[in-house]
Amino acid sequence: MPAWSPPALAAAVFIAVHYLLLRAASGRVEDRLGALVLETSAAIGIAASLLIGLRGAVVQTTRAGLAFAAGSGLAVSVASILIFAALRRGGPVASTGTTVLGGGVALSALAAPWLFGEGFTVRRAVGVALGLAAMVVLGWRE
């Protein structure tokens, strides 16, 4: 198992919990306020991990790194508001989560070769196709 797999699998568990709690909150709090509470609590959790010593690899911090992290945070904040809106409008967790995460993964998998020089292999193409198929299957109205 590659070194990145255990944290990625653990993150998947937390993303599942995130979506279930987000679904429970949607329709019970205004979309933007819900997203603000979500992001604020995330920031508090990350700050707590820094204070208690849960650290990743030691990496030199650069201005570009901080700027990219801030841009990523802004993208997540907009996504959070839109996810609240989608769930409030009746989006099932399986369909909404698959569309958001699967769509994001598919788009980033297609963009990464041009942005970061990652290879676009047959394996990646099959993975993107399967992700898009999952979005169609889980998003289909029964």
C-alpha positions as CSV (number, residue, x, y, z in Angstrom):
1,M,0.0,0.0,0.0
2,P,1.5,3.4,-1.0
3,A,2.3,5.7,1.9
4,W,-0.4,8.1,0.9
5,S,-3.2,5.5,1.1
6,P,-3.8,5.3,4.9
7,P,-4.3,9.1,5.3
8,A,-6.4,9.2,2.2
9,L,-8.7,6.3,3.4
10,A,-9.0,8.0,6.8
11,A,-9.9,11.2,5.1
12,A,-12.6,9.4,3.1
13,V,-14.2,8.3,6.4
14,F,-14.2,11.9,7.7
15,I,-15.6,13.1,4.3
16,A,-18.5,10.6,4.7
17,V,-19.2,11.9,8.3
18,H,-18.9,15.4,6.9
19,Y,-21.6,14.7,4.2
20,L,-23.9,13.0,6.6
21,L,-23.7,15.9,9.1
22,L,-24.0,18.4,6.3
23,R,-27.2,16.7,5.1
24,A,-28.6,16.8,8.7
25,A,-27.8,20.5,8.9
26,S,-29.2,21.5,5.5
27,G,-32.6,23.1,5.7
28,R,-32.1,23.8,9.4
29,V,-29.6,26.7,8.8
30,E,-29.3,29.3,6.1
31,D,-26.8,28.1,3.4
32,R,-24.2,30.8,3.9
33,L,-24.4,30.7,7.7
34,G,-24.1,26.9,7.6
35,A,-21.0,27.2,5.4
36,L,-19.5,29.8,7.8
37,V,-20.1,27.5,10.8
38,L,-18.7,24.6,8.9
39,E,-15.5,26.4,7.8
40,T,-15.0,28.1,11.2
41,S,-15.2,24.8,13.0
42,A,-12.8,23.3,10.5
43,A,-10.4,26.2,11.1
44,I,-10.7,25.6,14.9
45,G,-10.0,21.9,14.5
46,I,-6.9,22.6,12.3
47,A,-5.6,25.3,14.8
48,A,-6.1,22.8,17.7
49,S,-4.1,20.2,15.8
50,L,-1.3,22.7,15.4
51,L,-1.4,23.5,19.1
52,I,-1.4,19.9,20.4
53,G,1.4,18.9,18.0
54,L,-0.3,16.9,15.3
55,R,2.0,17.8,12.5
56,G,2.7,16.7,9.0
57,A,6.1,16.6,7.3
58,V,8.3,19.6,7.8
59,V,8.1,21.7,4.7
60,Q,9.4,25.2,4.1
61,T,6.4,27.6,3.8
62,T,6.5,30.0,0.9
63,R,4.3,32.9,-0.2
64,A,3.1,30.9,-3.2
65,G,2.2,28.0,-1.0
66,L,0.1,30.3,1.3
67,A,-1.5,31.9,-1.7
68,F,-2.5,28.6,-3.2
69,A,-3.8,27.4,0.2
70,A,-5.9,30.6,0.5
71,G,-7.3,30.1,-3.0
72,S,-8.1,26.5,-2.2
73,G,-9.9,27.7,1.0
74,L,-12.0,30.2,-1.0
75,A,-12.9,27.5,-3.5
76,V,-14.0,25.2,-0.6
77,S,-16.0,28.1,1.0
78,V,-18.0,28.6,-2.3
79,A,-18.4,24.8,-2.6
80,S,-19.7,24.6,0.9
81,I,-22.4,27.2,0.3
82,L,-23.4,25.4,-2.9
83,I,-23.5,22.0,-1.2
84,F,-25.8,23.3,1.5
85,A,-28.1,24.7,-1.3
86,A,-28.1,21.4,-3.2
87,L,-28.9,19.4,-0.1
88,R,-31.6,21.8,1.1
89,R,-33.2,21.5,-2.3
90,G,-33.6,17.8,-1.8
91,G,-30.4,16.4,-3.2
92,P,-29.8,12.9,-1.8
93,V,-26.5,12.5,0.0
94,A,-25.3,9.7,-2.4
95,S,-26.1,11.8,-5.5
96,T,-24.9,15.1,-4.2
97,G,-21.7,13.8,-2.7
98,T,-20.9,11.8,-5.8
99,T,-21.5,14.7,-8.1
100,V,-19.5,17.1,-5.9
101,L,-16.6,14.8,-5.1
102,G,-16.7,12.7,-8.3
103,G,-17.0,15.8,-10.5
104,G,-14.2,17.5,-8.7
105,V,-12.0,14.5,-8.9
106,A,-12.8,14.1,-12.6
107,L,-12.1,17.7,-13.4
108,S,-8.9,17.8,-11.4
109,A,-7.7,14.5,-12.9
110,L,-8.2,16.1,-16.4
111,A,-6.5,19.4,-15.5
112,A,-3.6,18.0,-13.5
113,P,-1.6,16.7,-16.5
114,W,-1.5,20.2,-18.0
115,L,-1.0,22.1,-14.7
116,F,1.4,19.8,-12.9
117,G,2.9,17.6,-15.6
118,E,1.3,14.5,-14.3
119,G,0.9,11.7,-16.8
120,F,-2.5,11.1,-18.5
121,T,-2.5,7.3,-18.6
122,V,-5.1,4.8,-19.7
123,R,-5.6,4.0,-16.0
124,R,-6.4,7.7,-15.3
125,A,-8.8,7.8,-18.3
126,V,-10.6,4.7,-17.1
127,G,-10.8,6.1,-13.5
128,V,-12.3,9.4,-14.8
129,A,-14.8,7.4,-16.9
130,L,-15.8,5.2,-14.0
131,G,-16.2,8.3,-11.8
132,L,-18.4,9.9,-14.4
133,A,-20.4,6.7,-14.7
134,A,-20.9,6.7,-10.9
135,M,-22.2,10.2,-11.1
136,V,-24.7,9.2,-13.7
137,V,-25.8,6.1,-11.9
138,L,-26.2,7.7,-8.5
139,G,-27.7,10.9,-9.9
140,W,-30.3,9.0,-11.9
141,R,-33.9,9.5,-10.6
142,E,-35.6,6.2,-9.8
